[in-house]
Amino acid sequence: MSAPPTAATEEKLTKKALTADHPTWCPGCGDFAVLAAFYKVLEKLQYPHEKIVCVAGIGCSSRFPYFMNTHGIHFIHGRALPLATGVSLSRPDVHVFVFGGDGDGFSIGGNHLNHAARKNIKMTYVIMDNYVYGLTKKQTSPTSPVGFKSKTDPAGSIDRPINPMKQLLASGATFIARTHAAQVKHMVDTFERAILHDGFSVVECLSECVMFYEGSFDDSTPRKGGVFETIDESQHNVQDDIAAYQLADLPSPGKFGVFYQVQRPTKNALEQQWIEKTQATQNGQSGRDLLRRRLEGMR
């Protein structure tokens, strides 16, 4: 994302201005903290209010646009990324944020995640992973651990869960990080770094579903006896995909922070170059003029 504006004449963006409605998640849900962290980051970055776009699919976490007083779009299950891609490519002046859960991102929307990553679309995708389908009242998700008992696996899941970090590395995402809803400062810092990255940035945020998978992340929550271990970037080269893959292979709870970050031309920039080159051959006519001429020729 581009750097935030510095004009002193613009009205300061506050949490009050960003808040659209009272969140309706279950009491204790980790998504409350994710929303609060996002408010904090936007207050800090001070992007123009009218230049913020929030896109989401289906699921508990995908209710995000309802609670954000910004441009917001609630799309069909698993299809948030292709819609957000269209917004990002057609409106280079806006900042696009996508929100979803493990089902929306890794199951029905998994294929779209791979393609948005390899194309390096300019946007930030926050995946609130709770290892369970909470909206449909406890079903096994792509990240549910082996042995997890649910309505779809009453005897315990026998399927090996996916590894989000490995999948994102293989797909070509240029910014990959993991954070935790119970670690607000870390979450805020990670979100900010992801947003400022010029390319497709993805943050997996472990967010406990207190109704249908209580205690799922206790092993990474210090106040519950767990260990929250962050990545030491003085020892880890974030541009080394092999090193990132090795970090991703650590047993649960693993480490938190930026696994991988590289700069690569975005599809947005590459398409703009193509558009400008084409316009130069057409006497500098605007895209609208070219489209009008094309439509007239089809009559």
ZAMARGU-4260 file (C-alpha; in steps of 0.2 Angstrom, whole numbers, plus 5000, padded with zeros to 4 digits):
<rodrens>
0) 5000/5000/5000 | 5006/5018/4997 | 5011/5029/5011 | 4997/5038/5021 | 4993/5056/5017
5) 5001/5070/5027 | 4990/5085/5023 | 4986/5094/5039 | 4970/5100/5031 | 4961/5083/5031
10) 4950/5079/5045 | 4958/5067/5057 | 4951/5049/5056 | 4946/5042/5072 | 4938/5026/5079
15) 4922/5035/5081 | 4922/5039/5063 | 4926/5022/5058 | 4913/5013/5068 | 4897/5008/5059
20) 4888/4997/5071 | 4890/4987/5087 | 4898/4970/5083 | 4887/4955/5086 | 4900/4942/5089
25) 4898/4930/5103 | 4905/4937/5120 | 4923/4933/5121 | 4926/4930/5103 | 4943/4934/5097
30) 4937/4944/5082 | 4932/4959/5094 | 4951/4961/5096 | 4955/4960/5078 | 4942/4974/5074
35) 4949/4985/5088 | 4967/4982/5081 | 4961/4987/5064 | 4953/5003/5070 | 4970/5007/5079
40) 4980/5005/5063 | 4969/5015/5052 | 4969/5029/5065 | 4988/5029/5065 | 4989/5028/5046
45) 4976/5041/5043 | 4971/5036/5025 | 4957/5047/5018 | 4941/5040/5025 | 4933/5039/5007
50) 4948/5029/5001 | 4946/5013/5012 | 4937/4998/5005 | 4933/4983/5016 | 4928/4966/5007
55) 4922/4950/5015 | 4914/4933/5011 | 4903/4923/5022 | 4907/4918/5040 | 4908/4925/5058
60) 4923/4935/5054 | 4917/4940/5037 | 4904/4952/5046 | 4918/4964/5047 | 4911/4976/5034
65) 4895/4978/5044 | 4905/4986/5058 | 4916/4997/5048 | 4910/5014/5042 | 4920/5013/5026
70) 4916/5007/5008 | 4911/4989/5012 | 4905/4974/5001 | 4899/4958/5008 | 4901/4945/4994
75) 4897/4926/4992 | 4906/4912/5001 | 4924/4911/4996 | 4923/4924/4982 | 4929/4939/4992
80) 4946/4939/4984 | 4941/4940/4965 | 4929/4954/4969 | 4942/4963/4979 | 4954/4960/4964
85) 4942/4970/4953 | 4941/4984/4965 | 4960/4985/4967 | 4964/4984/4949 | 4950/4997/4943
90) 4953/5009/4958 | 4972/5011/4961 | 4968/5026/4972 | 4959/5016/4986 | 4966/5004/4999
95) 4958/4987/4999 | 4956/4976/5014 | 4949/4958/5014 | 4943/4949/5029 | 4938/4931/5031
100) 4940/4915/5041 | 4948/4898/5038 | 4933/4891/5028 | 4932/4907/5017 | 4950/4908/5014
105) 4957/4890/5014 | 4942/4879/5009 | 4929/4886/4997 | 4940/4901/4993 | 4956/4892/4993
110) 4958/4892/4974 | 4955/4911/4974 | 4968/4913/4987 | 4981/4904/4977 | 4978/4915/4962
115) 4977/4932/4971 | 4994/4927/4978 | 5003/4922/4962 | 4996/4938/4953 | 5002/4949/4968
120) 4987/4959/4969 | 4989/4975/4979 | 4978/4972/4994 | 4979/4966/5012 | 4970/4950/5017
125) 4967/4946/5036 | 4962/4928/5039 | 4954/4925/5056 | 4958/4907/5059 | 4949/4898/5073
130) 4951/4880/5067 | 4932/4877/5067 | 4917/4882/5057 | 4908/4892/5070 | 4894/4900/5060
135) 4887/4883/5056 | 4889/4878/5074 | 4905/4867/5075 | 4910/4858/5060 | 4928/4853/5055
140) 4937/4866/5045 | 4953/4865/5034 | 4964/4869/5049 | 4955/4858/5062 | 4968/4847/5070
145) 4968/4828/5069 | 4956/4821/5082 | 4945/4836/5083 | 4927/4831/5087 | 4913/4840/5078
150) 4896/4838/5070 | 4905/4832/5054 | 4918/4821/5063 | 4909/4815/5079 | 4923/4802/5081
155) 4937/4815/5078 | 4944/4821/5062 | 4956/4810/5053 | 4961/4822/5039 | 4978/4831/5041
160) 4975/4850/5042 | 4983/4862/5030 | 4997/4873/5034 | 4992/4891/5029 | 5010/4897/5029
165) 5016/4883/5018 | 5002/4886/5006 | 5004/4905/5005 | 5023/4902/5002 | 5020/4890/4988
170) 5006/4901/4980 | 5018/4916/4979 | 5012/4929/4991 | 5024/4943/4994 | 5020/4946/5012
175) 5015/4932/5024 | 5013/4934/5043 | 5005/4926/5058 | 4998/4935/5073 | 4986/4931/5088
180) 4970/4940/5093 | 4976/4939/5112 | 4992/4949/5108 | 4985/4966/5103 | 5001/4976/5101
185) 5009/4962/5090 | 4993/4961/5080 | 4993/4980/5077 | 5011/4980/5072 | 5009/4966/5060
190) 4993/4974/5052 | 5002/4990/5049 | 5017/4981/5041 | 5006/4971/5030 | 4996/4986/5025
195) 5011/4996/5020 | 5018/4982/5010 | 5016/4985/4991 | 5008/4969/4985 | 4998/4955/4991
200) 5000/4954/5010 | 4991/4940/5020 | 4990/4939/5039 | 4984/4923/5048 | 4977/4929/5064
205) 4973/4915/5077 | 4956/4920/5084 | 4948/4909/5097 | 4930/4903/5095 | 4925/4903/5113
210) 4908/4894/5109 | 4914/4879/5098 | 4932/4877/5101 | 4936/4885/5118 | 4954/4884/5123
215) 4960/4881/5105 | 4975/4893/5107 | 4979/4891/5125 | 4996/4884/5120 | 5001/4901/5113
220) 4993/4912/5126 | 5005/4916/5141 | 4991/4920/5153 | 4984/4903/5150 | 5001/4894/5153
225) 5006/4895/5134 | 5021/4902/5125 | 5019/4916/5113 | 5036/4916/5103 | 5040/4929/5090
230) 5051/4927/5075 | 5068/4935/5078 | 5072/4944/5062 | 5090/4947/5067 | 5091/4928/5065
235) 5078/4925/5051 | 5080/4932/5034 | 5062/4937/5028 | 5067/4936/5010 | 5072/4918/5011
240) 5058/4907/5007 | 5067/4891/5012 | 5069/4898/5030 | 5051/4904/5030 | 5046/4886/5025
245) 5056/4879/5039 | 5048/4891/5052 | 5031/4886/5045 | 5035/4867/5049 | 5037/4870/5067
250) 5025/4861/5078 | 5010/4870/5086 | 5010/4883/5092 | 5024/4888/5081 | 5031/4906/5080
255) 5022/4923/5076 | 5028/4937/5065 | 5033/4940/5048 | 5038/4924/5039 | 5041/4931/5022
260) 5042/4947/5013 | 5049/4952/4996 | 5046/4965/4983 | 5039/4960/4967 | 5030/4970/4954
265) 5011/4970/4957 | 4998/4965/4944 | 4991/4983/4947 | 5008/4991/4942 | 5011/4979/4927
270) 4993/4982/4920 | 4995/5001/4922 | 5011/5000/4911 | 5002/4990/4898 | 4987/5003/4898
275) 4999/5017/4896 | 5009/5009/4882 | 4993/5005/4873 | 4986/5023/4875 | 5002/5030/4869
280) 4999/5021/4852 | 4981/5029/4852 | 4986/5047/4853 | 4985/5047/4872 | 4966/5044/4872
285) 4958/5040/4888 | 4952/5023/4893 | 4934/5029/4892 | 4937/5037/4874 | 4945/5020/4868
290) 4930/5010/4875 | 4917/5022/4867 | 4926/5021/4851 | 4926/5002/4852 | 4908/5001/4856
295) 4903/5012/4842 | 4913/5001/4830 | 4902/4986/4836 | 4886/4994/4831
</rodrens>
